[in-house]
Amino acid sequence: MSEIDHVTQTRDEWGAFKPEIIADLLHALDAKDAKTVRAQTRDLHAADMADLLQTLEQGRRVDLITLLGRNFDVEALAELDEGTRDDLMEALPADVIASAIKKLDTDDALYLIEDLDRSDQAEILSKVSKEDRVALSRGLDYAENTAGRLMQTEFVAVPDDWSVGRVIDHIRAAKDVPESFVEIYVTDAGFHLKGEVQLSSLLRSSRDKKIADIMDDEATVFSVADPQDDVAYKFEQYNLVSAAVIDTGGRLVGMLMVDDILDVIQEEAEDTMLRLGGVGAEEDIAGTVWETTRSRFTWLLVNLLTAILASWVISLFDGTIQQMVAIAVLMPIVASMGGNAGTQTMTVAVRALATRQLGPVNAFKVIFRECAVGLINGFLFAIIMGLFAWWWFGFGGLGLVIATAMIINLVAAALAGILLPLVLDHFDIDPAISSAVFLTTVTDVVGFFSFLGLASVWLNYIK
């Protein structure tokens, strides 16, 4: 059975494992029926096995891995999300983790142990070969979220005076060649990177041709200290599949593959989405009640304080509200429209900052565009809401008041929606998690103040 057919039979229309599949597996785990467990999971891809592990409770994950033994695909561990990975690494014996590390590339092996305590890391590393221990220890020395942590130390490097035929023979004979690679790196005697050769170019060249004649000496190269978001941006920008990584001395120390960078891109996108909702990037659906509460409390508290500020603005016009109930009825509309319009602008701005499409060069142009959009929408909705308020309450002046307030707040929302992310980003504050609360404050305060202020002037005029 193909993996595609197997996935179709085991997952429902939403992509989740079918309840009966999970029930049968749990029954086999309870009975410690290793043969049945192996049969049920034999055709699962490593990524699907990771999904299965994340579906199970913690104790059942360990039971599944233990029963599968050597039949467990350790590649699944590298596919786990961070929360499940950390819990599982703490629950599994050091021998089991060390056995998995021996079968993984260094980047995947690092992912498994990078967040463990130093003592646990040392215990696991003591059970692997000296070569793996040195490579992993060096990787742990690099800062988190850098190219040094993402790279794998398995790669193919040759001198530039070798012939194509000699390189091909070397690749066939070498035992430490990575399982997957698309580039061959060219180095000098000191292992300084000189260029690279695409595997496709190698295979199309004659055996007697020199590597120096077909290598590319202007390829994109990363340093071990490069931030992972910079790496992800360049992979996406230049359609990279693989790239070399050098140390501070210019020596080749590893390579990056696009599959690892895709994980970074997805992680960055998920972080931005969570932060826009005022949720910590570390939160996931499997988190505990306390972890989830702690993750959300801070920004809810900030939101409460800003809501109190908006309420204080309303209290300044309590006399105006008491004179006409219609004002209290219409008041939330202005703030709500401003909040929604500002959120639209803010979302576009945060995404543009994340993808580096927005910066000092085009900031003024984007600000002008968003203000123009806010002004036009303000006029359009002012007409709609002004006529509606006139029809509803029979006061033409009240319709004019809410129409004017609508224009003011939508322009303010557009301006705040673009300026807040830009200012926060300038001061190295994450605009994704900070902008929403401040934007709500601006649209509420401006909306209430403009509407109630204008209403107060109008009421005094008609007296």
C-alpha positions in Angstrom: 0.0 0.0 0.0 1.4 3.5 -0.9 1.8 6.1 1.8 -0.9 8.2 0.1 -3.5 5.4 0.2 -2.6 4.7 3.8 -3.1 8.3 4.8 -6.5 8.3 3.0 -7.6 5.3 5.0 -6.3 6.5 8.4 -7.4 10.2 8.3 -10.7 11.9 8.1 -11.8 14.8 5.8 -10.2 17.3 8.2 -6.8 15.6 8.1 -7.0 14.2 11.7 -6.6 10.5 12.5 -9.9 8.7 12.5 -11.2 7.9 16.0 -11.4 4.2 15.3 -7.7 4.1 14.2 -6.7 5.7 17.5 -9.0 3.4 19.5 -7.5 0.3 17.8 -4.0 1.5 18.5 -4.7 2.3 22.1 -6.2 -1.2 22.6 -3.1 -2.7 21.1 -0.9 -0.6 23.4 -2.9 -1.6 26.4 -2.4 -5.3 25.4 1.3 -4.7 24.7 0.6 -6.3 21.3 3.8 -5.2 19.5 2.9 -7.2 16.4 -0.4 -5.3 15.9 1.2 -1.9 16.7 3.9 -2.5 14.1 1.2 -3.5 11.5 -0.9 -0.4 12.2 2.0 2.0 11.9 4.2 0.3 9.4 3.1 2.4 6.4 3.2 5.7 8.2 5.5 8.4 6.9 7.8 10.0 9.5 5.7 13.2 9.5 2.5 11.2 10.0 4.1 9.2 12.8 4.9 12.6 14.4 1.2 13.6 14.1 0.2 10.3 15.7 2.6 10.9 18.6 1.2 14.4 19.1 -2.4 13.0 19.2 -1.6 10.5 22.0 -1.2 11.3 25.7 2.4 11.5 27.0 2.5 8.0 28.6 1.1 6.4 25.4 3.8 8.1 23.3 6.5 6.3 25.3 4.6 3.0 25.1 4.3 3.3 21.3 8.0 4.0 20.8 9.0 1.3 23.3 6.8 -1.4 21.6 8.0 -0.4 18.1 11.7 -0.7 19.2 13.9 -0.8 16.2 10.9 -0.5 13.9 10.3 3.1 15.1 11.3 5.7 12.5 13.4 8.1 14.5 12.9 10.7 11.8 9.5 11.3 13.3 11.1 12.8 16.4 12.5 15.6 14.3 9.0 16.4 13.0 7.5 17.0 16.4 6.5 20.4 17.5 8.7 21.9 20.3 6.2 21.3 23.2 5.7 17.6 22.4 9.4 17.1 21.7 10.5 18.6 25.0 8.0 16.5 26.9 9.0 13.3 25.1 12.8 14.0 25.5 12.3 14.3 29.2 10.3 11.0 29.3 12.5 8.8 27.1 15.6 7.1 28.6 18.9 8.6 27.6 19.8 5.3 25.8 16.8 5.6 23.5 17.5 9.3 22.6 21.2 8.5 22.0 20.2 5.6 19.7 17.9 8.0 17.7 20.7 10.6 17.5 23.0 8.2 15.9 20.6 7.7 12.9 19.8 11.4 12.4 21.6 14.2 10.6 23.2 16.7 13.0 20.6 19.4 12.5 17.8 17.0 13.5 19.8 15.6 16.3 20.4 19.1 17.7 16.7 19.8 17.5 16.0 16.9 19.9 18.4 17.9 22.6 18.9 21.7 22.3 16.4 22.5 25.1 17.4 19.8 27.6 19.3 20.6 30.7 23.1 20.6 30.3 23.4 17.5 32.5 20.9 15.6 30.4 22.7 16.7 27.2 26.0 15.5 28.6 24.5 12.1 29.6 23.1 11.6 26.1 26.3 12.8 24.3 28.4 10.4 26.4 26.5 7.5 24.7 27.3 8.5 21.1 30.4 8.3 19.0 33.2 10.8 19.5 32.6 12.2 16.0 28.9 12.8 16.7 29.7 14.1 20.2 32.1 16.7 18.8 29.7 17.8 16.1 26.7 18.1 18.4 28.7 19.9 21.1 29.9 22.4 18.6 26.4 22.9 17.3 25.1 23.5 20.9 27.7 26.3 21.3 26.1 28.3 18.5 23.3 30.7 19.5 19.7 29.6 19.2 17.8 30.6 16.1 21.0 31.0 14.0 22.4 29.2 10.9 24.8 27.3 13.2 21.9 25.6 14.9 20.1 24.9 11.7 22.9 23.5 9.6 23.9 19.9 9.2 27.6 19.0 9.3 27.4 16.3 6.8 28.3 17.5 3.3 30.6 16.8 0.3 33.7 19.0 -0.2 36.5 18.6 -2.7 39.5 20.5 -4.0 39.1 22.6 -7.2 41.9 20.6 -9.0 40.0 17.4 -8.9 38.3 16.1 -12.1 34.6 15.5 -12.4 35.3 11.7 -12.7 37.3 11.7 -9.5 34.6 13.5 -7.6 31.9 11.0 -8.8 34.1 8.1 -7.7 34.7 9.8 -4.4 31.0 10.2 -3.7 30.3 6.6 -4.6 33.1 5.3 -2.3 32.8 7.6 0.7 30.8 6.3 3.7 30.1 9.7 5.3 28.2 11.2 2.4 24.9 12.8 3.4 21.8 11.0 2.4 20.5 13.9 0.4 22.4 16.8 -1.1 22.3 18.9 -4.3 25.6 20.8 -4.1 29.2 19.9 -3.8 31.4 22.5 -2.1 34.9 23.4 -3.3 37.5 24.3 -0.7 41.2 25.0 -0.5 43.7 23.1 1.7 42.6 25.1 4.8 39.0 24.2 4.1 38.1 27.8 3.2 35.1 27.8 0.8 36.0 28.8 -2.8 32.7 27.9 -4.5 30.2 25.2 -5.2 29.1 22.9 -8.0 25.5 21.9 -8.6 25.0 18.1 -8.7 23.2 18.5 -12.0 26.2 20.4 -13.5 28.5 17.7 -12.3 26.5 14.9 -13.9 26.3 16.8 -17.2 30.1 17.4 -17.4 32.7 15.1 -18.9 34.8 13.0 -16.5 38.0 14.7 -17.3 36.8 18.3 -16.8 38.2 20.1 -13.8 35.9 21.2 -10.9 37.4 24.7 -11.1 36.0 25.0 -14.6 32.4 24.3 -13.6 32.2 25.7 -10.0 30.2 28.8 -9.1 32.3 31.2 -6.9 29.4 33.7 -6.3 26.9 31.5 -4.6 24.9 32.6 -1.5 26.8 31.7 1.6 25.8 32.0 5.3 27.7 32.5 8.5 27.1 30.4 11.6 25.9 33.6 13.4 23.3 34.6 10.8 19.8 34.9 12.3 17.5 32.2 11.1 14.9 34.7 9.8 17.6 36.3 7.6 18.5 32.8 6.3 14.8 32.1 5.6 14.3 35.4 3.8 17.3 34.7 1.5 16.2 31.1 0.8 12.8 32.4 -0.2 14.1 35.5 -2.0 16.7 33.6 -4.1 14.8 30.3 -4.5 17.7 28.4 -2.8 17.6 24.6 -2.3 20.8 24.3 -0.3 23.6 26.7 0.9 27.0 26.5 2.5 27.7 27.7 6.1 31.0 29.1 7.1 32.5 30.0 10.5 34.0 33.3 11.4 37.3 32.3 9.7 35.7 31.5 6.4 36.0 27.8 6.8 33.2 25.5 5.6 31.5 23.9 8.6 28.0 22.8 7.4 25.2 23.2 4.9 21.6 24.2 5.1 18.8 22.4 3.3 15.5 23.9 2.2 13.4 21.4 4.2 14.8 22.9 7.4 14.2 26.4 6.2 10.6 25.7 5.4 10.2 24.8 9.0 11.6 28.2 10.0 9.3 30.0 7.5 6.3 28.1 8.9 7.4 28.8 12.5 7.8 32.5 11.8 4.3 32.6 10.2 2.8 30.8 13.1 4.5 33.1 15.6 3.2 36.2 13.8 -0.3 34.9 13.7 -0.2 34.0 17.4 1.3 37.4 18.4 -1.3 39.3 16.4 -3.8 37.6 18.6 -1.9 38.6 21.7 -0.9 35.0 22.4 2.7 33.9 23.2 4.6 32.2 20.4 5.3 29.2 22.7 1.6 28.4 23.1 0.1 25.3 21.4 -3.1 23.4 21.6 -1.5 20.7 23.8 -0.4 23.2 26.5 -1.6 22.9 30.1 -4.3 25.2 31.6 -1.6 27.1 33.6 0.8 27.5 30.7 -2.0 28.8 28.4 -3.3 31.2 31.1 0.1 32.6 31.8 0.7 33.1 28.1 -2.4 35.1 27.6 -2.7 37.0 30.9 -0.1 39.8 30.2 -1.6 41.2 27.1 -5.1 40.8 28.5 -4.0 42.9 31.4 -2.6 45.6 29.1 -5.8 45.5 27.2 -7.8 46.0 30.4 -5.7 49.1 31.2 -6.3 50.6 27.8 -10.1 49.8 28.1 -10.1 51.7 31.3 -8.5 54.7 29.5 -11.3 54.5 26.9 -13.9 54.4 29.6 -12.3 57.4 31.3 -12.7 59.4 28.0 -16.4 58.4 27.9 -16.8 59.6 31.5 -15.7 63.1 30.4 -18.9 63.3 28.4 -21.4 61.7 30.8 -23.6 64.8 30.7 -23.8 64.7 26.9 -24.8 61.0 27.0 -27.5 61.7 29.6 -29.1 64.3 27.3 -29.7 61.9 24.5 -29.9 58.1 24.6 -29.2 57.9 20.8 -25.6 59.0 21.5 -25.0 56.0 23.7 -26.6 53.7 21.1 -24.4 54.9 18.3 -21.2 55.5 20.2 -19.8 51.9 19.9 -20.2 51.9 16.1 -17.6 54.6 15.6 -15.0 52.8 17.8 -15.8 49.4 16.3 -15.4 50.6 12.7 -12.1 52.3 13.5 -10.8 49.1 15.2 -11.6 46.9 12.3 -10.2 49.4 9.7 -7.0 49.8 11.8 -6.6 46.0 12.2 -6.8 45.6 8.4 -4.0 48.2 7.9 -1.9 46.8 10.8 -2.1 43.2 9.5 -0.9 44.2 6.1 1.9 46.4 7.7 3.1 43.6 10.0 3.2 41.1 7.2 5.1 43.6 5.0 7.6 44.1 7.7 8.1 40.4 8.2 8.6 39.8 4.5 10.8 42.9 4.2 8.5 44.6 1.7 8.1 47.7 4.0 11.0 49.8 5.2 12.4 53.4 5.2 12.6 53.5 1.4 8.8 53.1 0.8 7.4 53.9 4.3 6.1 57.4 3.3 4.4 56.1 0.2 2.7 53.3 2.1 1.6 55.7 4.9 0.1 58.1 2.3 -1.7 55.2 0.6 -3.2 53.9 3.8 -4.3 57.4 4.9 -5.9 57.9 1.5 -7.7 54.5 1.8 -8.9 55.5 5.3 -10.1 58.8 4.1 -12.1 57.4 1.2 -13.6 54.6 3.3 -14.3 57.2 6.0 -16.4 59.3 3.6 -18.2 56.3 2.2 -19.2 54.9 5.6 -19.9 58.4 6.8 -22.6 58.8 4.2 -24.0 55.3 4.9 -24.0 55.8 8.7 -25.1 59.4 8.6 -28.2 58.6 6.5 -28.9 55.6 8.7 -28.7 57.6 12.0 -30.9 60.3 10.5 -33.5 57.7 9.4 -33.3 55.8 12.8 -33.5 58.8 15.2 -34.9 61.6 13.0 -32.0 64.0 13.7 -30.1 65.3 10.7 -27.6 66.9 12.9 -26.8 63.6 14.7 -26.3 62.0 11.4 -23.8 64.7 10.5 -22.0 64.2 13.9 -21.5 60.4 13.5 -20.5 60.9 9.8 -17.8 63.3 10.8 -16.6 61.2 13.7 -16.5 58.2 11.3 -14.2 60.0 8.9 -11.9 61.2 11.7 -11.6 57.7 13.3 -11.0 55.8 10.1 -8.2 58.2 9.1 -6.7 57.9 12.6 -7.1 54.1 12.4 -5.2 53.9 9.1 -2.5 56.2 10.4 -2.1 54.2 13.6 -2.3 50.9 11.8 0.8 51.7 9.7 2.8 53.9 12.1 2.6 51.7 15.2 4.2 48.7 13.5 6.9 50.9 11.9 7.7 52.7 15.2 7.7 49.5 17.2 9.9 47.7 14.7 12.3 50.7 14.7 12.8 50.2 18.4 13.2 46.4 18.0 9.8 45.7 19.7 7.9 42.9 18.0 5.1 44.7 16.2 3.0 41.6 15.8 2.4 41.2 19.6 2.4 44.9 20.6 0.5 46.7 17.8 -2.9 45.3 18.4 -3.3 46.5 22.0 -2.0 50.0 21.2 -4.2 50.2 18.0 -7.3 49.4 20.0 -6.4 52.2 22.4 -6.0 54.7 19.6 -9.2 53.8 17.8 -11.3 53.7 21.0 -10.0 56.9 22.4 -10.1 58.8 19.1 -13.5 57.3 18.2 -15.2 58.1 21.5 -13.6 61.5 21.9 -14.4 62.7 18.4 -18.0 61.4 18.4 -18.8 62.5 22.0 -17.0 65.8 21.5 -18.8 66.6 18.3 -22.1 65.5 19.9 -21.6 67.8 22.8 -21.0 70.8 20.5 -24.1 69.9 18.5 -26.3 69.6 21.6 -25.1 72.9 22.8 -25.8 74.4 19.4 -29.4 73.2 19.2 -30.3 74.3 22.7 
